């Protein structure tokens, strides 16, 4: 039990600091744009005090327990005993988001990370559609010149700004692959551009190796 003494004290100190700031905010009516600052300041202060003490004395995170408790407390108080009705506007919504971030930092950070990754994925898809015309391939229009002996493949990876060079390199590697198969050339060549990340693309050249 002694091992968790500082963890308990950190949570208690954070809870005390958060509730004390809420009492001060209510007593002195610290309202900005129709929104009492306790909804923002109290969970933030509780989480800060708890994290500071836990980091210095306990040596590990305690999960912002006090911030969650203060967040729930001030919101329950605000809805049950409103000094004045909450005015829903951009400041109200922003304040609630900040309070939620203070109370549930891990959850909010995960949601933000997921949203950012999704946005990057949409951006990458849009870039790929612009580069390839939407179907992922760029037909080069070669005519058949001999019997097909197999599918040759070549790939090049690099910066989107070097697309032309990557296309040439992918085709060269595909032709080398066709030659290694015993072919003298390749027909029905197509290029496929795949967006791997915000600054990396892969160009894949495929074609039918011919005798």
Backbone as ProteinMPNN parsed JSONL, in Angstrom:
{"seq_chain_A": "XXXXXXXXXXXXXXXXXXXXXXXXXXXXXXXXXXXXXXXXXXXXXXXXXXXXXXXXXXXXXXXXXXXXXXXXXXXXXXXXXXXXXXXXXXXXXXXXXXXXXXXXXXXXXXXXXXXXXXXXXXXXXXXXXXXXXXXXXXXXXXXXXXXXXXXXXXXXXXXXXXXXXXXXXXXXXXXXXXXXXXXXXXXXXXXXXXXXXXXXXXXXXXXXXXX", "coords_chain_A": {"N_chain_A": [[0.833, -1.213, 0.0], [2.005, 1.184, 0.671], [3.443, 1.72, -1.536], [1.701, 2.871, -3.336], [1.068, 5.218, -2.157], [1.861, 7.872, -2.852], [0.625, 8.053, -5.301], [-2.094, 8.052, -4.627], [-2.133, 10.38, -3.081], [-1.442, 12.232, -5.044], [-3.672, 12.165, -6.748], [-5.611, 13.018, -4.92], [-4.665, 15.591, -4.302], [-4.828, 16.829, -6.811], [-7.6, 16.669, -7.204], [-8.502, 18.269, -5.072], [-7.366, 20.756, -5.771], [-8.627, 21.247, -8.236], [-11.397, 21.313, -7.522], [-11.338, 23.421, -5.701], [-10.642, 25.555, -7.363], [-12.934, 25.597, -8.904], [-14.872, 26.352, -7.022], [-13.988, 28.949, -6.436], [-14.331, 30.114, -8.955], [-17.115, 30.007, -9.242], [-17.957, 31.475, -6.999], [-16.933, 34.057, -7.453], [-18.025, 34.537, -9.853], [-16.724, 34.066, -12.4], [-17.0, 34.534, -15.453], [-16.876, 34.154, -18.934], [-17.94, 35.259, -21.996], [-20.494, 34.232, -21.458], [-19.902, 31.82, -20.304], [-18.783, 29.913, -17.704], [-15.52, 29.87, -16.446], [-14.719, 27.719, -14.994], [-15.328, 25.313, -16.178], [-13.314, 24.907, -17.945], [-10.841, 25.614, -16.695], [-10.789, 24.238, -14.203], [-10.75, 21.269, -14.601], [-8.342, 21.22, -16.081], [-6.475, 22.306, -14.258], [-6.663, 20.438, -12.179], [-5.744, 18.099, -13.476], [-3.135, 18.951, -14.103], [-1.916, 19.418, -11.565], [-2.136, 16.862, -10.417], [-0.656, 15.306, -12.281], [1.863, 16.504, -12.065], [2.653, 16.033, -9.366], [2.482, 13.234, -9.319], [4.387, 12.56, -11.246], [6.754, 13.558, -10.097], [6.909, 12.358, -7.552], [5.654, 9.793, -7.506], [6.499, 8.631, -9.823], [5.265, 7.722, -12.108], [2.483, 7.819, -14.425], [-0.816, 8.647, -13.303], [-3.145, 8.59, -14.631], [-4.815, 10.832, -14.843], [-7.001, 10.917, -13.069], [-8.169, 12.654, -11.193], [-8.789, 14.829, -12.824], [-10.831, 13.783, -14.39], [-12.793, 13.307, -12.415], [-13.228, 15.915, -11.493], [-14.088, 17.101, -13.845], [-16.548, 15.736, -14.256], [-17.849, 16.54, -11.915], [-18.057, 19.422, -12.045], [-19.583, 19.71, -14.331], [-21.95, 18.35, -13.695], [-22.788, 19.968, -11.573], [-23.073, 22.372, -12.996], [-25.255, 21.819, -14.644], [-27.291, 21.134, -12.884], [-27.45, 23.232, -11.013], [-27.515, 25.891, -12.345], [-26.064, 29.067, -12.489], [-26.581, 30.858, -14.397], [-28.196, 30.449, -17.545], [-26.556, 28.277, -19.884], [-25.018, 29.543, -22.708], [-25.065, 28.581, -25.946], [-22.483, 28.718, -28.071], [-19.641, 29.411, -30.192], [-17.576, 29.715, -28.344], [-18.543, 28.371, -26.123], [-18.729, 25.706, -27.05], [-16.024, 25.304, -27.73], [-14.872, 25.569, -25.192], [-15.997, 23.371, -23.818], [-14.847, 21.317, -25.304], [-12.145, 21.672, -24.657], [-12.286, 21.172, -21.91], [-13.098, 18.504, -21.954], [-10.877, 17.392, -23.185], [-8.991, 17.815, -21.177], [-9.979, 16.145, -19.199], [-10.125, 13.609, -20.349], [-7.569, 12.852, -21.711], [-6.131, 10.81, -23.132], [-8.098, 9.456, -24.634], [-9.131, 11.543, -26.226], [-6.831, 12.327, -27.613], [-6.371, 10.0, -29.064], [-8.646, 9.975, -30.708], [-8.193, 12.334, -32.15], [-5.793, 11.636, -33.439], [-6.689, 9.503, -35.021], [-8.501, 10.864, -36.648], [-6.771, 12.609, -38.007], [-5.124, 10.781, -39.388], [-7.061, 9.641, -41.028], [-7.789, 11.848, -42.56], [-5.347, 12.331, -43.862], [-5.251, 10.009, -45.354], [-7.422, 10.391, -47.108], [-6.425, 12.62, -48.451], [-4.162, 11.503, -49.65], [-5.401, 9.629, -51.322], [-6.779, 11.335, -53.035], [-4.608, 12.59, -54.263], [-3.478, 10.415, -55.561], [-5.555, 9.774, -57.355], [-5.508, 12.031, -58.977], [-3.042, 11.749, -60.158], [-3.27, 9.383, -61.563], [-5.67, 9.358, -62.9], [-7.826, 8.265, -61.655], [-8.411, 5.492, -61.796], [-6.18, 4.162, -61.025], [-4.304, 3.296, -62.866], [-2.052, 3.877, -65.626], [-2.294, 3.712, -68.874], [0.013, 2.951, -71.489], [-0.147, 2.362, -74.154], [1.173, 0.501, -75.953], [1.653, -1.591, -78.81], [1.083, -5.029, -79.643], [3.85, -7.199, -80.397], [4.818, -9.752, -80.695], [4.815, -13.216, -79.559], [3.364, -13.727, -76.397], [5.067, -14.395, -73.344], [4.867, -14.242, -70.642], [4.159, -12.331, -67.608], [5.733, -9.349, -66.935], [7.253, -7.376, -64.372], [7.97, -4.25, -62.82], [9.179, -1.942, -60.374], [9.231, 1.253, -58.729], [10.07, 3.484, -56.123], [9.468, 6.593, -54.544], [9.657, 10.227, -54.26], [6.659, 12.148, -54.847], [7.055, 14.349, -56.524], [8.953, 13.514, -58.265], [7.74, 12.036, -60.244], [7.815, 11.528, -63.083], [10.442, 10.548, -63.469], [10.316, 8.309, -61.823], [8.424, 6.785, -63.165], [9.81, 6.191, -65.545], [11.93, 4.713, -64.472], [10.56, 2.554, -63.333], [9.514, 1.346, -65.641], [11.896, 0.671, -66.971], [12.917, -1.23, -65.181], [10.919, -3.142, -65.383], [11.21, -3.918, -68.071], [13.744, -5.022, -67.893], [13.138, -7.172, -66.304], [11.503, -8.556, -68.063], [13.381, -9.219, -70.019], [14.998, -10.895, -68.524], [13.332, -13.035, -68.361], [13.567, -14.12, -70.784], [12.495, -12.721, -72.818], [12.152, -10.379, -75.597], [11.105, -7.944, -75.48], [8.286, -5.938, -74.386], [4.733, -5.733, -74.178], [1.454, -4.144, -73.97], [1.779, -2.453, -71.786], [1.372, -1.078, -68.573], [1.086, 1.447, -66.071], [0.924, 1.765, -62.605], [0.12, 3.9, -59.996], [0.714, 4.177, -56.624], [-0.157, 5.687, -53.638], [1.764, 5.861, -50.883], [2.34, 7.331, -48.584], [2.126, 10.698, -47.251], [4.214, 11.863, -48.616], [5.376, 9.965, -50.253], [5.38, 7.799, -53.003], [4.584, 4.848, -54.901], [5.466, 3.475, -57.942], [4.329, 1.158, -60.18], [5.146, -0.869, -62.834], [3.724, -2.897, -65.287], [3.661, -5.49, -67.735], [3.304, -7.48, -70.729], [5.629, -9.823, -71.402], [7.359, -10.417, -74.418], [8.386, -12.625, -77.098]], "CA_chain_A": [[0.0, 0.0, 0.0], [2.887, 2.352, 0.721], [3.919, 1.963, -2.892], [0.73, 3.705, -4.039], [0.725, 6.364, -1.318], [2.0, 9.117, -3.599], [-0.384, 8.058, -6.356], [-3.344, 8.487, -3.996], [-1.968, 11.787, -2.705], [-1.459, 13.031, -6.271], [-5.07, 12.268, -7.171], [-6.312, 13.844, -3.933], [-4.225, 16.981, -4.468], [-5.424, 17.318, -8.048], [-9.032, 16.838, -6.967], [-8.672, 19.436, -4.204], [-7.05, 21.967, -6.533], [-9.668, 21.452, -9.234], [-12.639, 21.727, -6.873], [-11.121, 24.753, -5.124], [-10.727, 26.538, -8.448], [-14.339, 25.669, -9.303], [-15.561, 27.154, -6.005], [-13.592, 30.348, -6.645], [-14.948, 30.578, -10.197], [-18.542, 30.212, -8.996], [-18.128, 32.54, -6.002], [-16.629, 35.366, -8.04], [-18.706, 34.591, -11.147], [-15.714, 34.244, -13.447], [-17.699, 34.136, -16.672], [-16.408, 34.755, -20.183], [-18.848, 34.955, -23.105], [-21.587, 33.413, -20.96], [-19.373, 30.484, -20.005], [-17.936, 29.961, -16.515], [-14.209, 29.307, -16.787], [-14.426, 26.498, -14.227], [-15.447, 24.155, -17.063], [-12.029, 24.744, -18.621], [-9.7, 25.729, -15.786], [-10.779, 23.264, -13.102], [-10.165, 19.985, -15.008], [-6.941, 21.415, -16.467], [-5.673, 22.48, -13.047], [-6.629, 19.148, -11.482], [-4.836, 17.211, -14.203], [-1.761, 19.437, -13.994], [-1.413, 19.166, -10.207], [-1.988, 15.415, -10.253], [0.453, 14.825, -13.112], [3.126, 17.03, -11.533], [3.011, 15.299, -8.146], [2.703, 11.828, -9.667], [5.659, 12.451, -11.951], [7.882, 13.85, -9.206], [6.954, 11.507, -6.362], [5.235, 8.416, -7.776], [7.33, 8.147, -10.916], [4.461, 7.182, -13.205], [1.21, 8.513, -14.612], [-1.964, 8.117, -12.563], [-4.3, 8.559, -15.519], [-5.663, 12.036, -14.755], [-8.246, 10.548, -12.387], [-8.766, 13.847, -10.591], [-9.36, 15.648, -13.895], [-12.105, 13.168, -14.754], [-13.74, 13.558, -11.329], [-13.569, 17.344, -11.496], [-14.882, 17.319, -15.059], [-17.906, 15.273, -13.98], [-18.43, 17.34, -10.83], [-18.43, 20.778, -12.465], [-20.655, 19.631, -15.315], [-23.181, 18.024, -12.969], [-23.177, 21.194, -10.874], [-23.511, 23.365, -13.97], [-26.574, 21.497, -15.186], [-28.288, 21.086, -11.81], [-27.561, 24.525, -10.338], [-26.917, 26.919, -13.21], [-26.19, 30.454, -12.053], [-27.222, 31.473, -15.547], [-28.248, 29.432, -18.603], [-25.392, 28.182, -20.762], [-25.268, 30.054, -24.048], [-24.327, 27.745, -26.882], [-21.813, 29.435, -29.143], [-18.333, 28.835, -30.496], [-16.762, 29.699, -27.133], [-19.068, 27.301, -25.277], [-18.3, 24.426, -27.616], [-14.57, 25.22, -27.563], [-14.578, 25.33, -23.778], [-16.324, 21.988, -23.494], [-13.833, 20.456, -25.913], [-10.938, 21.774, -23.836], [-12.537, 20.474, -20.653], [-13.098, 17.075, -22.252], [-9.477, 17.039, -23.425], [-8.307, 17.774, -19.882], [-10.458, 15.015, -18.411], [-9.868, 12.34, -21.035], [-6.528, 13.175, -22.698], [-5.768, 9.679, -23.988], [-9.191, 9.219, -25.577], [-9.197, 12.648, -27.181], [-5.649, 12.25, -28.479], [-6.581, 8.884, -29.992], [-9.63, 10.417, -31.698], [-7.524, 13.3, -33.019], [-4.835, 10.912, -34.283], [-7.46, 8.761, -36.019], [-9.049, 11.832, -37.604], [-5.67, 13.101, -38.836], [-4.732, 9.706, -40.296], [-8.126, 9.503, -42.029], [-7.669, 12.995, -43.466], [-4.181, 12.095, -44.709], [-5.618, 8.969, -46.302], [-8.234, 11.011, -48.157], [-5.531, 13.459, -49.242], [-3.351, 10.625, -50.48], [-6.251, 9.06, -52.375], [-7.013, 12.391, -54.015], [-3.375, 12.776, -55.028], [-3.34, 9.271, -56.449], [-6.536, 9.895, -58.435], [-5.047, 13.074, -59.906], [-1.879, 11.259, -60.893], [-3.581, 8.214, -62.386], [-6.955, 9.472, -63.578], [-8.894, 7.713, -60.834], [-8.498, 4.037, -61.788], [-4.926, 3.619, -60.519], [-3.395, 2.849, -63.915], [-1.743, 4.802, -66.726], [-1.953, 2.916, -70.059], [1.012, 3.577, -72.355], [-0.57, 2.181, -75.539], [2.076, -0.265, -76.812], [1.0, -2.635, -79.59], [1.723, -6.34, -79.545], [4.853, -7.413, -81.418], [5.31, -11.11, -80.632], [4.074, -14.096, -78.671], [3.572, -13.439, -74.986], [5.658, -15.501, -72.584], [4.663, -14.052, -69.207], [3.959, -10.969, -67.112], [6.929, -8.735, -66.351], [6.894, -6.337, -63.397], [9.041, -3.395, -62.305], [8.63, -0.984, -59.406], [10.113, 2.318, -58.247], [9.467, 4.206, -54.999], [10.137, 7.869, -54.319], [8.881, 11.442, -54.019], [5.681, 12.435, -55.906], [7.583, 15.347, -57.447], [9.81, 12.823, -59.227], [6.87, 11.045, -60.876], [8.295, 11.159, -64.418], [11.633, 9.701, -63.324], [9.891, 7.038, -61.241], [7.767, 6.03, -64.235], [10.857, 5.667, -66.424], [12.682, 3.689, -63.747], [9.704, 1.374, -63.203], [9.456, 0.7, -66.961], [13.206, 0.062, -67.214], [13.02, -2.444, -64.372], [9.996, -4.113, -65.951], [11.832, -4.442, -69.284], [14.836, -5.896, -67.45], [12.502, -8.4, -65.85], [11.066, -9.27, -69.271], [14.585, -9.775, -70.642], [15.443, -12.025, -67.704], [12.414, -14.142, -68.643], [13.838, -14.602, -72.131], [11.759, -11.927, -73.782], [12.883, -9.351, -76.333], [10.402, -6.691, -75.256], [7.049, -6.074, -73.619], [3.575, -5.015, -74.724], [0.35, -3.931, -73.021], [2.404, -1.909, -70.574], [0.572, -0.174, -67.754], [1.709, 1.968, -64.859], [0.011, 1.993, -61.487], [0.699, 4.768, -58.971], [0.141, 3.948, -55.297], [0.285, 6.662, -52.638], [2.101, 5.167, -49.644], [2.24, 8.31, -47.511], [1.93, 12.059, -47.741], [5.327, 12.285, -49.46], [5.987, 8.793, -50.882], [4.529, 7.053, -53.921], [5.187, 3.681, -55.546], [5.033, 3.319, -59.331], [4.498, -0.229, -60.601], [4.967, -1.079, -64.273], [3.46, -4.286, -65.662], [3.53, -5.684, -69.171], [3.428, -8.854, -71.204], [6.921, -10.063, -72.055], [7.175, -11.069, -75.726], [9.581, -13.224, -77.699]], "C_chain_A": [[0.861, 1.254, 0.0], [3.383, 2.722, -0.669], [3.005, 2.946, -3.628], [0.352, 4.952, -3.249], [0.775, 7.661, -2.112], [1.013, 9.192, -4.759], [-1.721, 8.558, -5.817], [-3.272, 9.96, -3.631], [-2.007, 12.692, -3.935], [-2.886, 13.235, -6.767], [-5.848, 13.184, -6.234], [-5.947, 15.316, -4.088], [-4.819, 17.588, -5.734], [-6.91, 17.584, -7.891], [-9.305, 18.078, -6.13], [-8.426, 20.733, -4.971], [-8.145, 22.276, -7.552], [-10.969, 21.941, -8.629], [-12.514, 23.115, -6.268], [-11.224, 25.829, -6.204], [-12.165, 26.689, -8.934], [-15.14, 26.526, -8.329], [-15.256, 28.634, -6.194], [-14.279, 30.914, -7.888], [-16.432, 30.87, -10.01], [-18.767, 31.4, -8.067], [-17.939, 33.923, -6.611], [-17.206, 35.524, -9.453], [-17.728, 34.905, -12.292], [-16.273, 33.684, -14.759], [-17.13, 34.892, -17.866], [-17.323, 34.293, -21.305], [-19.968, 34.011, -22.668], [-21.186, 32.021, -20.533], [-18.437, 30.573, -18.811], [-16.621, 29.238, -16.793], [-13.88, 28.052, -16.001], [-14.5, 25.261, -15.117], [-14.134, 23.876, -17.795], [-10.893, 24.632, -17.615], [-9.643, 24.593, -14.778], [-10.249, 21.889, -13.513], [-8.694, 20.103, -15.407], [-6.043, 21.522, -15.244], [-5.553, 21.173, -12.284], [-5.653, 18.191, -12.156], [-3.388, 17.627, -14.086], [-1.166, 19.109, -12.631], [-1.176, 17.677, -10.0], [-0.785, 14.887, -11.028], [1.802, 15.278, -12.565], [3.571, 16.232, -10.313], [3.306, 13.84, -8.462], [4.044, 11.64, -10.361], [6.86, 12.635, -11.052], [8.022, 12.837, -8.082], [6.631, 10.038, -6.639], [6.041, 7.792, -8.905], [6.572, 7.542, -12.077], [3.168, 7.973, -13.304], [0.11, 7.841, -13.805], [-3.248, 8.213, -13.378], [-5.246, 9.727, -15.446], [-7.017, 11.729, -14.126], [-8.94, 11.776, -11.82], [-9.403, 14.744, -11.648], [-10.714, 15.103, -14.327], [-13.164, 13.457, -13.699], [-14.177, 15.015, -11.3], [-14.433, 17.674, -12.711], [-16.337, 16.919, -14.83], [-18.59, 16.155, -12.949], [-18.913, 18.7, -11.318], [-19.551, 20.743, -13.501], [-21.984, 19.256, -14.673], [-23.694, 19.255, -12.231], [-23.742, 22.222, -11.856], [-24.894, 23.096, -14.519], [-27.655, 21.496, -14.104], [-28.523, 22.444, -11.167], [-26.948, 25.63, -11.195], [-27.142, 28.318, -12.665], [-26.853, 31.265, -13.148], [-27.207, 30.448, -16.664], [-26.991, 29.457, -19.471], [-25.779, 28.649, -22.161], [-24.403, 29.272, -25.037], [-23.791, 28.593, -28.025], [-20.445, 28.811, -29.346], [-17.447, 28.759, -29.262], [-17.223, 28.589, -26.183], [-18.577, 25.944, -25.763], [-16.794, 24.245, -27.455], [-14.18, 24.937, -26.131], [-14.871, 23.906, -23.365], [-15.31, 21.016, -24.095], [-12.533, 20.484, -25.122], [-11.102, 21.036, -22.517], [-12.508, 18.966, -20.857], [-11.682, 16.575, -22.5], [-8.715, 16.92, -22.117], [-8.704, 16.54, -19.091], [-10.105, 13.671, -19.039], [-8.795, 12.53, -22.103], [-6.208, 12.034, -23.645], [-6.827, 9.436, -25.052], [-9.233, 10.287, -26.658], [-8.015, 12.602, -28.138], [-5.785, 11.124, -29.497], [-7.553, 9.284, -31.097], [-8.992, 11.391, -32.687], [-6.556, 12.606, -33.972], [-5.564, 10.145, -35.385], [-8.013, 9.697, -37.091], [-7.967, 12.346, -38.552], [-5.237, 12.043, -39.848], [-5.773, 9.513, -41.403], [-8.04, 10.625, -43.055], [-6.481, 12.829, -44.407], [-4.47, 11.022, -45.752], [-6.456, 9.511, -47.448], [-7.377, 11.881, -49.069], [-4.682, 12.619, -50.182], [-4.149, 10.011, -51.616], [-6.521, 10.097, -53.46], [-5.8, 12.626, -54.884], [-3.192, 11.634, -56.025], [-4.305, 9.335, -57.622], [-6.102, 10.935, -59.458], [-3.887, 12.58, -60.757], [-2.245, 10.168, -61.892], [-4.892, 8.313, -63.132], [-8.084, 8.797, -62.842], [-8.953, 6.207, -60.783], [-7.197, 3.379, -61.367], [-3.947, 3.183, -61.58], [-3.204, 3.94, -64.95], [-1.353, 3.975, -67.938], [-0.987, 3.667, -70.966], [0.764, 3.291, -73.834], [0.404, 1.455, -76.445], [1.287, -1.343, -77.556], [1.801, -3.934, -79.48], [2.714, -6.537, -80.686], [5.411, -8.806, -81.413], [4.485, -11.922, -79.665], [4.398, -13.771, -77.215], [4.114, -14.635, -74.238], [5.468, -15.337, -71.076], [4.487, -12.583, -68.853], [5.237, -10.475, -66.444], [6.503, -7.564, -65.463], [8.134, -5.554, -62.996], [8.437, -2.343, -61.394], [9.686, 0.034, -59.01], [9.358, 3.113, -57.183], [10.217, 5.509, -54.784], [9.173, 9.001, -54.071], [7.891, 11.689, -55.163], [6.178, 13.448, -56.931], [8.469, 14.723, -58.524], [9.02, 11.784, -60.017], [7.392, 10.59, -62.236], [9.496, 10.224, -64.344], [11.261, 8.335, -62.765], [9.193, 6.173, -62.287], [8.805, 5.399, -65.166], [11.613, 4.523, -65.758], [11.866, 2.41, -63.616], [9.627, 0.612, -64.526], [10.777, 0.007, -67.274], [13.35, -1.244, -66.439], [12.078, -3.531, -64.882], [10.58, -4.743, -67.21], [13.001, -5.362, -68.946], [14.282, -7.231, -66.977], [12.03, -9.239, -67.039], [12.248, -9.929, -69.964], [15.088, -10.979, -69.868], [14.561, -13.25, -67.922], [12.643, -14.724, -70.033], [13.103, -13.826, -73.199], [12.641, -10.893, -74.465], [12.24, -7.981, -76.166], [9.158, -6.944, -74.434], [5.957, -5.242, -74.275], [2.509, -4.891, -73.635], [0.874, -3.4, -71.687], [1.461, -0.935, -69.877], [1.372, 0.252, -66.53], [0.638, 2.19, -63.802], [0.735, 2.798, -60.422], [-0.032, 4.529, -57.66], [0.713, 4.956, -54.317], [0.505, 5.933, -51.323], [1.955, 6.092, -48.45], [2.063, 9.68, -48.105], [3.042, 12.505, -48.678], [6.047, 11.119, -50.119], [4.96, 8.136, -51.803], [5.314, 5.87, -54.471], [4.596, 3.569, -56.948], [5.353, 1.891, -59.763], [4.191, -0.348, -62.09], [4.753, -2.566, -64.53], [3.289, -4.364, -67.175], [3.682, -7.152, -69.52], [4.746, -9.002, -71.955], [6.694, -10.844, -73.344], [8.499, -11.599, -76.252], [10.167, -12.312, -78.77]], "O_chain_A": [[0.495, 2.266, -0.597], [3.701, 3.878, -0.945], [3.468, 3.75, -4.437], [-0.579, 5.666, -3.623], [-0.158, 8.461, -2.056], [0.609, 10.285, -5.156], [-2.396, 9.371, -6.448], [-4.229, 10.706, -3.843], [-2.545, 13.797, -3.875], [-3.263, 14.338, -7.16], [-6.639, 14.017, -6.676], [-6.814, 16.187, -4.016], [-5.264, 18.736, -5.724], [-7.426, 18.591, -8.376], [-10.218, 18.849, -6.427], [-9.185, 21.692, -4.839], [-8.543, 23.43, -7.711], [-11.586, 22.872, -9.148], [-13.46, 23.902, -6.309], [-11.82, 26.883, -5.985], [-12.574, 27.779, -9.333], [-15.98, 27.325, -8.741], [-16.153, 29.474, -6.121], [-14.751, 32.051, -7.88], [-16.951, 31.85, -10.545], [-19.647, 32.227, -8.304], [-18.697, 34.848, -6.318], [-16.922, 36.497, -10.152], [-17.894, 35.873, -13.033], [-16.046, 32.528, -15.113], [-16.931, 36.106, -17.815], [-17.472, 33.095, -21.544], [-20.348, 33.103, -23.408], [-22.033, 31.136, -20.411], [-17.403, 31.236, -18.887], [-16.616, 28.123, -17.315], [-12.888, 27.383, -16.287], [-13.821, 24.268, -14.854], [-13.875, 22.747, -18.212], [-10.091, 23.7, -17.66], [-8.572, 24.042, -14.522], [-9.365, 21.369, -12.833], [-7.893, 19.214, -15.119], [-4.978, 20.906, -15.192], [-4.476, 20.831, -11.796], [-4.838, 17.55, -11.492], [-2.502, 16.779, -13.981], [-0.055, 18.588, -12.541], [-0.14, 17.276, -9.471], [0.012, 14.113, -10.497], [2.774, 14.523, -12.598], [4.722, 15.803, -10.23], [4.264, 13.269, -7.94], [4.756, 10.671, -10.094], [7.872, 11.954, -11.213], [9.14, 12.49, -7.699], [7.26, 9.144, -6.074], [6.241, 6.578, -8.943], [7.174, 6.91, -12.946], [2.803, 8.705, -12.384], [0.102, 6.621, -13.641], [-4.33, 7.942, -12.857], [-6.372, 9.639, -15.934], [-8.051, 12.214, -14.586], [-10.155, 11.924, -11.951], [-10.443, 15.354, -11.397], [-11.638, 15.869, -14.6], [-14.296, 13.809, -14.03], [-15.355, 15.313, -11.104], [-15.395, 18.436, -12.609], [-17.252, 17.67, -15.168], [-19.769, 16.482, -13.086], [-20.047, 19.093, -11.042], [-20.381, 21.651, -13.543], [-23.03, 19.779, -15.058], [-24.889, 19.551, -12.258], [-24.759, 22.86, -11.585], [-25.633, 24.03, -14.828], [-28.809, 21.823, -14.382], [-29.653, 22.78, -10.814], [-25.955, 26.238, -10.796], [-28.279, 28.714, -12.409], [-27.583, 32.221, -12.885], [-26.28, 29.64, -16.729], [-26.437, 30.519, -19.755], [-26.771, 28.184, -22.722], [-23.174, 29.301, -24.969], [-24.55, 29.117, -28.839], [-20.128, 27.791, -28.734], [-16.644, 27.834, -29.14], [-16.406, 27.949, -25.521], [-18.073, 25.136, -24.982], [-16.333, 23.164, -27.088], [-13.264, 24.156, -25.875], [-14.086, 23.293, -22.641], [-14.956, 20.015, -23.472], [-11.892, 19.45, -24.935], [-10.184, 20.359, -22.056], [-11.96, 18.234, -20.034], [-11.322, 15.474, -22.083], [-7.883, 16.026, -21.96], [-7.878, 15.951, -18.393], [-9.82, 12.707, -18.33], [-9.084, 12.383, -23.291], [-6.031, 12.26, -24.843], [-6.508, 9.235, -26.223], [-9.355, 9.986, -27.845], [-8.177, 12.814, -29.34], [-5.371, 11.265, -30.648], [-7.332, 8.981, -32.27], [-9.21, 11.3, -33.895], [-6.495, 12.934, -35.157], [-5.126, 10.131, -36.536], [-8.0, 9.377, -38.28], [-8.206, 12.503, -39.75], [-5.008, 12.352, -41.017], [-5.428, 9.258, -42.557], [-8.195, 10.399, -44.255], [-6.574, 13.139, -45.595], [-4.002, 11.105, -46.888], [-6.248, 9.154, -48.607], [-7.558, 11.893, -50.286], [-4.498, 12.962, -51.35], [-3.653, 9.883, -52.736], [-6.496, 9.786, -54.651], [-5.922, 12.836, -56.091], [-2.805, 11.849, -57.174], [-3.942, 8.998, -58.749], [-6.298, 10.752, -60.659], [-3.761, 12.942, -61.927], [-1.612, 10.04, -62.941], [-5.206, 7.429, -63.929], [-9.204, 8.754, -63.35], [-9.492, 5.659, -59.822], [-7.111, 2.151, -61.352], [-2.85, 2.736, -61.245], [-4.058, 4.807, -65.136], [-0.198, 3.563, -68.043], [-1.139, 4.868, -71.188], [1.396, 3.91, -74.689], [0.459, 1.773, -77.633], [0.363, -1.937, -77.0], [3.011, -3.932, -79.258], [2.464, -6.101, -81.81], [6.418, -9.045, -82.08], [3.57, -11.405, -79.024], [5.557, -13.566, -76.853], [3.678, -15.764, -74.463], [5.872, -16.211, -70.31], [4.649, -11.703, -69.7], [5.752, -11.096, -65.515], [5.536, -6.86, -65.754], [9.217, -6.121, -62.849], [7.31, -1.9, -61.614], [10.877, -0.273, -58.959], [8.165, 3.38, -57.322], [11.447, 5.54, -54.833], [8.015, 8.779, -53.717], [8.232, 11.468, -56.325], [5.763, 13.407, -58.089], [8.707, 15.329, -59.569], [9.573, 10.759, -60.416], [7.413, 9.392, -62.517], [9.564, 9.23, -65.067], [11.82, 7.318, -63.178], [9.358, 4.954, -62.289], [8.696, 4.228, -65.531], [11.9, 3.502, -66.383], [12.399, 1.31, -63.766], [9.67, -0.618, -64.539], [10.786, -1.113, -67.784], [13.842, -2.24, -66.969], [12.408, -4.715, -64.818], [10.469, -5.953, -67.41], [13.227, -6.362, -69.628], [14.874, -8.284, -67.215], [12.139, -10.465, -67.031], [12.142, -11.058, -70.443], [15.547, -11.96, -70.453], [14.997, -14.378, -67.693], [11.998, -15.699, -70.419], [13.088, -14.228, -74.363], [13.728, -10.569, -73.988], [12.765, -6.978, -76.65], [8.986, -8.018, -73.857], [6.222, -4.187, -74.851], [2.637, -5.445, -72.544], [0.463, -3.842, -70.614], [0.839, -0.084, -70.511], [2.218, -0.488, -66.027], [-0.426, 2.741, -64.086], [1.829, 2.431, -59.993], [-1.254, 4.663, -57.59], [1.931, 5.069, -54.179], [-0.445, 5.442, -50.714], [1.483, 5.661, -47.397], [1.873, 9.824, -49.312], [2.845, 13.434, -49.462], [7.207, 11.254, -50.508], [3.806, 7.944, -51.42], [6.545, 5.884, -54.505], [3.377, 3.567, -57.12], [6.508, 1.466, -59.718], [3.11, 0.027, -62.544], [5.518, -3.399, -64.044], [2.829, -3.414, -67.809], [4.132, -7.958, -68.706], [4.953, -8.39, -73.003], [5.933, -11.812, -73.366], [9.574, -11.105, -75.911], [11.177, -12.652, -79.385]]}, "name": "protein", "num_of_chains": 1, "seq": "XXXXXXXXXXXXXXXXXXXXXXXXXXXXXXXXXXXXXXXXXXXXXXXXXXXXXXXXXXXXXXXXXXXXXXXXXXXXXXXXXXXXXXXXXXXXXXXXXXXXXXXXXXXXXXXXXXXXXXXXXXXXXXXXXXXXXXXXXXXXXXXXXXXXXXXXXXXXXXXXXXXXXXXXXXXXXXXXXXXXXXXXXXXXXXXXXXXXXXXXXXXXXXXXXXX"}
